[in-house]
Amino acid sequence: MDALFDPFDPWSPDFVADPYPAYAELRARGRVHFYEPTNQWLVPRHADVAALLRDRRLGRTYQHRFSHEEFGRQAPPAEHEPFHVLNDHGMLDLEPPDHTRIRRLVSKAFTPRTVEELRPYVHRLASELVGGLVADGGGDLLTAVAEPLPVAVIAEMLGIPEADRPQLRPWSADICGMYELNPPEETARRAVQASVEFSAYLRDLIEARRKEPGEDLISGLIAAYDEGERLTEQEMISTCVLLLNAGHEATVNATVNGWWALFRHPDQLAALRADRSLLPTAVDELLRYDTPLQLFERWVLDDIEIGGTTIPRGSEIAMLFGSANRDPDAFADPDTLDLARKDNPHISFSAGIHYCIGAPLARIELAASLGALLDQAPTLRPAAEPEQKPNFVMRGLKELRVELG
């Protein structure tokens, strides 16, 4: 990438703190840009990102069609194998027919009726967590509410015993570190260790559920396996890890990103406090305004053309969700936080066959925690300026200290 695009620097704290001006420059300069530091093609505009997410010439993997050598890529280092075995057998990194088969099984746990049945549990838990924060007179919104709510919900669905749940967040954080751009070797080492430990834990839990089934999703996957559905044990383990990671990582970050945005827009926060009917559109607007997933990668399986530029097979596309969600061609006044925004085709949940299967549940969780905080802490305010995590791809805050006004 030439000097015109110097503002795009995913390892710069200034860029990570506010990437949106750099995105605007990228969109203005063109539809696609080669970024040499990561050997990727950056796609910043909404229309292109939305189309590419549905384009079957792209894939989350290429190994269903090509070997590493045929695709012009090197195999991952042997010492990283535990991470890649775990990651590559989850449906997010699979393509049809394997993706279709696994998603069909998992979808049974995310039917509209099943998700709706979780609503009372989610609201009760959100109320309890917020009640604890209020009783303490404030604290870290991330660790008190944003984190425990979605972790508990997805762990409950999977049947993870309550005593084991504190392990989930550290494992998830270490694994998700590998999704950042050019992760350092220490990040890879932690991801490999977490992959080994998480896999061993789930292997033991699956064995326990075989002996004593319950009403949880793991027991349901085992039943499908026993009834002849083609689901290997590794696919089962990888699916559980994916659901646990995806089932809370984005929601945690969306919660704190959203509240920090509200604190910086007191007029919008006042409007929400005055009119709770805004909650559904507010959730989607907060997801659009500062999305927790800034970038989504796909491999080019067959040559494609974007804006007159041919992207050859073997290339990697980096779709900039954060930029697409601020594209003025898709959103009126995209840099304005408007909780009443009706026309909101944000792509924070992706699109196409990899559209987030848990999106309806995430919306319930976000609305529940927002509503509980509005009800029980109507004078909530920030107690300190938060520090941004150094991560670019998974965008969030290290903490969000709050107090009762």
C-alpha atoms as one frame of an Amber mdcrd trajectory, in Angstrom:
protein
   0.000   0.000   0.000   1.453   3.402  -0.914   1.880   6.404   1.354  -1.626
   7.601   0.557  -2.909   4.940   2.931  -0.500   5.457   5.819  -3.448   6.211
   8.151  -4.403   2.514   7.984  -2.122   1.053  10.656  -3.765  -1.742  12.675
  -0.838  -1.873  15.111  -0.955   1.821  15.997  -2.699   2.696  19.293  -3.986
   5.926  17.721  -5.524   4.037  14.808  -7.034   1.377  17.079  -8.527   4.101
  19.288 -10.345   5.618  16.300  -9.999   3.836  12.939 -12.936   5.607  11.320
 -11.099   8.586   9.725  -8.690   6.128   8.060 -11.644   4.111   6.799 -13.155
   7.236   5.246  -9.922   7.861   3.384  -9.797   4.258   2.176 -13.358   4.466
   0.842 -12.590   7.760  -0.892  -9.444   6.375  -2.547 -11.086   3.338  -4.128
 -12.910   0.048  -3.773  -9.954  -2.240  -3.067  -6.383  -1.739  -1.873  -3.482
  -4.162  -1.525  -1.966  -3.961   1.956   1.535  -5.381   1.872   2.153  -5.795
   5.645  -0.535  -8.511   5.805  -0.507  -9.533   2.120  -4.248  -8.862   1.908
  -6.674  -6.918  -0.258  -8.641  -4.449   1.881 -12.271  -3.871   0.896 -13.767
  -0.811   2.660 -17.124  -0.103   0.979 -20.476  -1.485   2.151 -21.813  -2.615
  -1.237 -18.656  -4.568  -2.010 -18.446  -6.171   1.441 -22.124  -7.186   1.348
 -21.700  -8.719  -2.116 -18.449 -10.534  -1.304 -19.940 -12.117   1.821 -22.393
 -13.880  -0.507 -19.909 -14.633  -3.323 -19.186 -18.357  -3.597 -15.908 -17.609
  -5.377 -14.623 -16.774  -1.911 -14.267 -19.149   0.997 -13.285 -19.213   4.644
 -11.063 -22.145   3.703  -9.519 -23.382   0.490  -8.596 -26.890   1.636 -11.873
 -28.366   0.393 -10.588 -27.619  -3.118  -6.825 -27.163  -2.999  -3.761 -28.276
  -1.104  -1.563 -25.592   0.432   0.903 -26.032  -2.421  -1.772 -25.833  -5.136
  -3.084 -22.632  -3.588   0.351 -21.074  -3.339   0.326 -21.016   0.456   2.568
 -22.508   3.112   1.129 -24.944   5.637   0.941 -23.516   9.179   3.895 -24.334
  11.460   3.656 -27.800  12.974   3.757 -26.368  16.494   0.506 -24.470  15.764
  -1.363 -27.633  14.778  -3.591 -27.912  17.908  -5.033 -24.453  17.203  -5.617
 -25.144  13.515  -7.183 -28.563  14.138  -9.599 -26.940  16.563 -10.280 -23.881
  14.416 -10.496 -25.570  11.022 -13.212 -28.052  12.069 -15.672 -25.388  13.249
 -18.427 -24.379  10.850 -17.208 -20.770  10.597 -14.073 -22.009   8.825 -15.723
 -24.694   6.731 -17.431 -24.514   3.370 -20.253 -26.691   1.966 -20.996 -29.532
   2.219 -19.346 -29.778   5.669 -20.538 -26.330   6.702 -24.099 -27.108   5.608
 -24.169 -30.392   7.523 -22.893 -28.939  10.805 -24.946 -25.737  10.620 -28.105
 -27.783  10.037 -27.494 -29.662  13.299 -26.596 -26.584  15.341 -29.547 -24.612
  13.931 -31.891 -26.900  15.876 -30.690 -25.195  19.062 -31.226 -21.708  17.639
 -34.757 -21.906  16.275 -36.883 -18.797  16.938 -38.906 -20.751  19.500 -35.817
 -22.026  21.354 -34.232 -18.586  21.454 -37.485 -16.981  22.603 -37.722 -19.505
  25.437 -34.371 -18.217  26.706 -35.640 -14.635  26.998 -36.908 -14.877  30.633
 -33.615 -16.471  31.766 -31.563 -13.782  29.984 -33.613 -10.943  31.470 -33.530
 -12.434  34.965 -29.758 -12.910  34.836 -29.202  -9.407  33.430 -31.293  -7.943
  36.245 -29.325  -9.876  38.877 -25.960  -8.817  37.460 -26.960  -5.167  37.216
 -28.381  -5.386  40.742 -24.967  -6.470  41.976 -23.274  -3.572  40.186 -25.738
  -1.110  41.699 -25.330  -2.598  45.186 -21.581  -2.030  44.879 -22.143   1.579
  43.859 -20.530   0.989  40.487 -17.455  -0.839  39.239 -16.236  -2.312  35.970
 -19.198  -2.735  33.636 -17.230  -5.251  31.580 -16.534  -7.763  34.353 -19.745
  -7.096  36.312 -22.328  -7.303  33.504 -21.016  -7.414  29.926 -18.888 -10.517
  30.386 -20.826 -12.842  32.721 -24.197 -12.481  30.947 -23.414 -13.975  27.495
 -20.901 -16.448  28.952 -23.571 -17.824  31.280 -26.206 -17.993  28.534 -24.131
 -19.939  26.001 -22.658 -22.136  28.746 -26.192 -22.915  29.928 -27.212 -23.877
  26.387 -24.221 -26.187  26.057 -24.569 -27.636  29.537 -21.227 -26.412  30.921
 -21.310 -26.882  34.721 -21.372 -23.571  36.571 -18.163 -24.348  38.461 -16.265
 -24.735  35.166 -17.417 -21.489  33.541 -14.647 -19.185  34.855 -12.199 -21.082
  32.618 -14.101 -20.255  29.443 -13.286 -16.562  29.081  -9.460 -16.923  29.421
  -9.424 -19.822  26.940 -11.558 -17.839  24.524  -9.424 -14.692  24.803  -6.234
 -16.647  24.099  -7.726 -18.450  21.097  -9.228 -15.258  19.651  -5.809 -13.612
  19.795  -4.920 -15.652  16.707  -7.564 -13.821  14.679  -5.605 -10.566  14.875
  -3.433  -9.515  11.943   0.067 -11.082  11.966  -0.184 -12.351  15.572   3.205
 -12.629  17.343   4.607 -15.992  18.348   3.716 -15.513  22.031   0.072 -15.029
  21.027   0.259 -18.220  18.974   1.793 -20.096  21.899  -1.050 -19.058  24.205
  -3.643 -19.928  21.555  -2.144 -23.395  21.095  -2.094 -24.001  24.861  -5.695
 -22.840  25.219  -6.723 -25.029  22.272  -5.161 -28.099  23.912  -6.763 -27.409
  27.295 -10.175 -26.418  25.928 -10.286 -29.477  23.662  -9.323 -31.830  26.488
 -11.990 -30.314  28.739 -14.705 -30.711  26.095 -13.605 -34.232  25.215 -14.118
 -35.212  28.863 -17.451 -33.377  29.028 -18.689 -35.074  25.847 -17.768 -38.451
  27.328 -19.683 -37.583  30.510 -22.744 -36.568  28.458 -22.588 -39.843  26.520
 -22.974 -41.668  29.831 -25.529 -39.272  31.259 -27.327 -37.172  28.613 -29.118
 -33.963  29.493 -31.315 -31.421  27.721 -28.316 -29.384  26.538 -26.838 -28.834
  23.076 -23.861 -31.132  23.644 -26.237 -33.983  24.451 -28.206 -33.105  21.319
 -25.084 -33.273  19.133 -24.176 -36.626  20.676 -27.687 -37.935  19.963 -27.387
 -36.790  16.340 -24.017 -38.574  16.109 -25.462 -41.767  17.539 -28.405 -41.592
  15.125 -26.106 -41.580  12.108 -25.648 -37.870  11.400 -22.121 -37.383  10.054
 -20.513 -35.410  12.868 -17.049 -36.402  14.061 -15.926 -35.924  17.640 -13.464
 -33.244  16.486 -16.263 -31.397  14.699 -18.308 -31.621  17.888 -15.462 -30.172
  19.974 -14.720 -27.430  17.429 -18.405 -26.526  17.184 -18.704 -26.175  20.953
 -15.602 -23.962  21.098 -16.898 -21.822  18.248 -20.282 -21.392  19.923 -18.680
 -20.528  23.249 -16.265 -18.042  21.684 -18.635 -16.451  19.165 -21.515 -16.699
  21.647 -19.975 -14.203  24.006 -16.877 -12.486  22.581 -18.749 -10.104  20.273
 -21.557  -9.478  22.771 -19.109  -8.563  25.545 -17.374  -6.025  23.315 -20.636
  -4.729  21.835 -21.923  -4.017  25.355 -18.957  -1.923  26.501 -18.434  -0.295
  23.093 -22.128   0.582  23.089 -22.165   2.109  26.562 -19.021   4.109  25.873
 -20.707   5.466  22.725 -23.809   6.361  24.754 -21.760   8.178  27.373 -20.139
  10.230  24.610 -23.577  11.055  23.147 -25.617  12.196  26.166 -28.501  13.375
  23.990 -28.961   9.850  22.616 -28.629   8.297  26.073 -31.255  10.733  27.385
 -33.581   9.811  24.518 -33.187   6.099  25.324 -33.810   6.685  29.023 -36.981
   8.571  28.134 -38.284   6.079  25.560 -37.560   2.359  26.005 -39.349   1.581
  22.732 -36.063   2.669  21.113 -34.272  -0.416  22.488 -34.553  -2.617  19.346
 -33.233   0.049  16.968 -30.708   1.191  19.581 -29.141  -2.275  19.733 -28.624
  -2.388  15.983 -27.375   1.194  15.837 -24.797   0.569  18.565 -23.637  -2.548
  16.688 -23.279  -0.467  13.536 -21.648   2.558  15.091 -18.717   0.742  16.725
 -18.860  -2.875  15.643 -16.973  -5.437  17.757 -15.730  -7.314  14.652 -13.842
  -4.885  12.451 -12.477  -7.254   9.807 -13.498 -10.580   8.269 -11.186 -12.581
   6.012 -11.982 -14.756   3.017  -9.809 -16.638   0.502 -10.180 -16.039  -3.243
 -10.943 -19.473  -4.732 -11.442 -18.192  -8.289 -10.302 -14.903  -9.821 -12.638
 -11.996  -9.080 -12.754  -8.361 -10.161 -13.465  -5.402  -7.889 -13.635  -1.937
  -9.420 -11.513  -2.902 -12.394  -8.864  -4.644 -10.287  -8.455  -8.390 -10.754
  -7.884 -10.260  -7.491  -6.238 -13.575  -8.416  -6.962 -16.990  -6.958  -4.847
 -17.603  -3.868  -5.268 -14.057  -2.567  -6.825 -13.138   0.760  -9.582 -10.548
   1.054  -9.958  -8.520   4.265 -13.466  -7.063   4.411 -13.543  -4.041   6.683
 -16.835  -4.342   8.565 -16.134  -1.215  10.599 -15.649   0.804   7.426 -18.663
  -0.698   5.657 -20.842   0.234   8.624 -19.816   3.895   8.253 -20.216   4.087
   4.458 -22.261   7.176   3.452 -23.489   5.308   0.359 -25.328   2.890   2.683
 -26.192   5.054   5.695 -27.422   8.617   6.071 -25.039  10.603   8.299 -23.008
   7.459   9.042 -20.768   9.111  11.669 -23.833  10.199  13.670 -25.141   7.919
  16.403 -28.914   7.774  15.835 -30.677   5.291  18.106 -33.915   5.751  16.160
 -32.274   4.800  12.849 -34.731   2.630  10.905 -32.840   1.927   7.677 -29.851
   0.078   9.119 -28.371  -2.644   6.876 -25.269  -3.070   9.053 -23.167  -6.162
   8.487 -21.957  -6.654  12.071 -23.457 -10.171  12.011 -21.903 -10.890   8.580
 -24.071 -12.191   5.710 -24.487 -15.144   3.384 -23.943 -18.692   4.588 -21.777
 -17.488   7.477 -24.397 -15.100   8.866 -24.200 -15.283  12.659 -26.448 -18.120
  13.803 -26.728 -16.533  17.244 -27.722 -13.031  16.078 -31.288 -13.186  17.526
 -29.930 -14.341  20.898 -27.249 -11.634  20.877 -29.909  -8.988  20.288 -31.918
 -10.310  23.252 -28.821 -10.245  25.482 -27.843  -6.711  24.459 -31.379  -5.381
  24.915 -31.690  -7.140  28.287 -28.500  -5.659  29.734 -29.269  -2.216  28.288
 -32.774  -2.281  29.717 -31.668  -3.502  33.143 -29.022  -0.782  33.396 -31.493
   1.896  32.302 -34.020   0.690  34.892 -31.769   0.074  37.881 -29.013   2.629
  37.240 -30.746   5.613  35.602 -27.890   7.965  36.544 -25.058   5.671  35.426
 -21.998   7.578  34.236 -18.355   6.812  33.428 -15.961   6.963  36.367 -12.809
   7.114  34.221 -11.681   7.343  30.623 -11.504   3.722  29.393  -8.458   2.207
  27.748  -8.899   0.553  24.356  -7.673  -3.014  23.956  -4.687  -3.186  21.590
  -6.625  -5.564  19.341  -7.835  -4.287  15.990  -9.913  -7.164  14.589 -11.836
  -7.844  17.817 -12.554  -4.296  18.960 -13.277  -3.576  22.612 -12.244  -1.910
  25.867  -9.999  -3.278  28.597 -12.557  -2.120  31.143 -15.332   0.450  31.561
 -15.425   1.886  35.063 -18.817   3.327  35.955 -20.455   4.984  38.943 -23.950
   6.009  39.988 -24.571   9.719  39.588
